[in-house]
Amino acid sequence: MIISIKDAWPEYAVERHERYVTELLTDESKKAGAWGGRYLGDFVARNRRAISVGSVSEITDCIADFQAVMAGKSEAVAERVRRRVEGVLNYSSFCKKRPEGWDAYALCKEFKYDMCPYCQQSLAITVFRDGIGAFRPTLDHFYPKYRFPFLGLSLYNLVPSCQSCNSSLKGAKDFFDVKHLHPYESKEAIFFGLDIDKYLESRAKGEKSWILSVLGSGDLAASKSISTFAIKERYEMLESLVDRFVASTYLRFSINEEKYKCLISSAEFQLELDELIGFSPSAYKNEFLGRMKLDLYELIRGKFERLLAGAGGYV
């Protein structure tokens, strides 16, 4: 994950999703022979919130409880449990387009962000036509539903993401056994860097001898995320975009405010300059390559602040 999306869902969406999942659980509990056994029914009763809209920590507690419940049970029993739970918490049914009611399209429409949190290269937007969902981002089950079927509809186990990250790159990888950054829980821990002096020298010579670096915070989960989602390889392919952004940002900080004070008021000057480069640092999470742009923006700003401090003013 590149960006944290802890605040991804508005209160309305959380409440609506909880109501949807709770109704499914309640309907099953009222049936004769509910859940196929008391042990599973008791497990569901203990973990209703985690199964619907529980936090990541509640979800991991739920997983631990499930593992304890299933300890010593045969593969045949585990398969029956999986089928029973999937039949109730039916993700395929949730994904069907409906003109009314709650479904994956209605949920994704409420997502606060526009970009895939794993790569920030692809859109994660939802479009409706004539009241019916036309397209939406895929929903990655952070912890796999084939192993933990009770998390098939758990809100904070569903990560709106692009097809490349969800299917092509992550695929069947199990993020429970191999820890990765969690968009709903982890701090942002993948950063981008560039040797600005080397960049300027190579650009002046008409060469390309600079390298965009992708750095993990030292956390193994960050390194795994960089590898799984091919962040280095995918960002290396965007060198022309990186080049233009760095060049325009360098020019943005090169502008002498005194020279343009007759055109732009001091109060608005910095915001106006940000508009010139088409980047808003405060809204980086909704920007294409926003985290990378923010890191390079701050790197260049820091360089100019040091220059100005040494010169006692504008250079």
Secondary structure, 3 states (H helix, E strand, C coil): CCCCCCCCCCHHHHHHHHHHHHHHHHHHHCCCCHHHCHHHHHHHHHCHHHHHCCCHHHHHHHHHHHHHHHCCCCHHHHHHHHHHHHHHCCHHHHCCCCCCCCCHHHHHHCCCCCECCCCCCCECCCEEECCEEEECCEEEECCCCCCCHHHCCCHHHEEEECHHHHHHHHCCCCCCCCCCCCCCCCCCCEEEECCHHHHHHHHHCCCCCCCCEEEECCCHHHHHHHHHCCHHHHHHCCHHHHHHHHHHHHHHHHCCHHHHCCCCCHHHHHHHHHHHCCCCHHHHHHCCCHHHHHHHHHHHHHHHHHHHHHHCCCC
